[in-house]
């Protein structure tokens, strides 16, 4: 059952921010609703205190995708379908398009927003590993302030971010990426569609001859939240992308994840899959 | 709970309603408008039985508040039949034995309808992707896919 709630439909971002800022009630943003509405149904503690919903779905000033000098700007109410169909994203940030195309089903992707995905910050949020390897920066607005910060800093722990009750993530900015970068994304679910991820991996590599000049590694679902592996990245820079090194790096990624999560019932299965899949991804991006 | 006024078009007809904000589009379609072809299945966006077409896109009516559909154009399974004539998709679902218990079929039809409107020449993979969010536990999916292919071919003739 959906509890008794109030509903506000602002006409633009400004009105949405005012609605969030002015109310003394527990007001929450709804966009696609694909997390909130099922959350109501299972009486999730995370949504129990909501008194009023402010609906930002489809707001014209939040549904843009623009290429500017400082990168690609994606509005706060852009849906996964918008992402999948956008030729700029497919061309310049293919890992994001690939991850978006595997979220839920057509019906989910038509409603669910990419910002909602990481504001909810489930461990399995499919868009997070690609956004992290693309060094995504987000813009957060309220009636009292406007700030930008790296997505990596915004995500705190499972289902918890830095977002304050009166704030809206109004856009994502993906910085320009040199075309020498090659990337891969991998998702494992229990089935191909409408599947919650069990493992997600994203990797971006820039090689100079065979030397790893830059590498960015991120995982989701096998870590408490989507995260980057900075130490491994530093360890890899300057190394030659030979088979032996790629193997070593893949083993280390598995060890690193085990350090973070500890031993779980699923570790016996997931650890070798993570290592094998990451090894395959590395071989593909390094052409080895 | 303060009621709100909404208006949208369902199957080409204007609907003006005063509703509680916690009503889902599914509830309004079935209970207020009597359009019970749209089915309630899982309620959490996994089974696709409640699928309708909203502004040209297949969506779960169980995951959308009715208020969010304000101003939209909606098509339900009742809107597929034109002048008493079944839609080519409906005819071919019958032709190919794609229907057994029928509970998933309105959702299947609307997912397929949205697909064909956007892509009149779908490949088998496109059809599979379009109905991946619609569960059927009786017929299997083969006959459904064949029916969508046949409907596409018929419409392109």
Contacts between the chains, C-beta under 8 A, distances in Angstrom:
chain1	res1	chain2	res2	distance
A	2	B	22	4.1
A	2	B	23	7.8
A	2	B	24	6.8
A	2	B	65	7.7
A	3	B	22	6.4
A	4	B	1	4.3
A	4	B	20	7.4
A	4	B	22	5.8
A	5	B	1	7.3
A	5	B	21	5.6
A	5	B	22	5.3
A	6	B	1	7.3
A	6	B	2	6.2
A	6	B	21	6.1
A	7	B	4	6.1
A	7	B	21	3.5
A	7	B	65	6.7
A	7	B	67	4.8
A	9	B	67	6.7
A	9	B	68	8.0
A	9	B	70	6.7
A	30	B	65	7.4
A	30	B	68	7.7
A	32	B	63	7.6
A	33	B	63	5.4
A	33	B	64	6.3
A	33	B	65	6.7
A	33	B	68	7.0
A	34	B	45	5.8
A	34	B	60	7.9
A	34	B	63	5.5
A	37	B	24	7.2
A	37	B	44	7.9
A	37	B	45	7.7
A	37	B	62	7.3
A	37	B	63	4.7
A	37	B	64	7.7
A	37	B	65	7.5
A	38	B	43	7.6
A	38	B	44	3.9
A	38	B	45	6.1
A	38	B	63	7.1
A	41	B	43	5.3
A	41	B	44	5.8
A	42	B	44	7.5
A	53	B	21	7.5
A	53	B	65	7.5
A	55	B	65	7.6
A	55	B	67	7.1
A	55	B	68	5.7
A	57	B	68	6.0
A	81	B	57	7.2
A	104	B	45	7.3
A	104	B	133	6.9
A	105	B	45	8.0
A	105	B	48	6.8
A	105	B	132	5.3
A	105	B	133	2.4
A	105	B	134	7.8
A	106	B	58	5.5
A	106	B	111	6.6
A	106	B	114	7.6
A	106	B	129	6.8
A	106	B	130	5.8
A	106	B	132	7.1
A	106	B	133	5.7
A	107	B	45	6.9
A	107	B	48	6.3
A	107	B	51	5.9
A	107	B	58	5.2
A	107	B	59	5.3
A	107	B	60	4.8
A	107	B	63	8.0
A	107	B	111	7.3
A	107	B	133	4.8
A	108	B	45	6.0
A	108	B	60	7.4
A	108	B	133	6.7
A	110	B	57	4.3
A	110	B	58	6.4
A	110	B	59	5.3
A	111	B	59	5.6
A	111	B	60	7.4
A	111	B	63	6.5
A	111	B	64	6.9
A	192	B	132	7.3
A	193	B	129	7.7
A	193	B	132	3.5
A	193	B	133	6.6
A	194	B	46	5.7
A	194	B	132	6.7
A	194	B	133	5.7
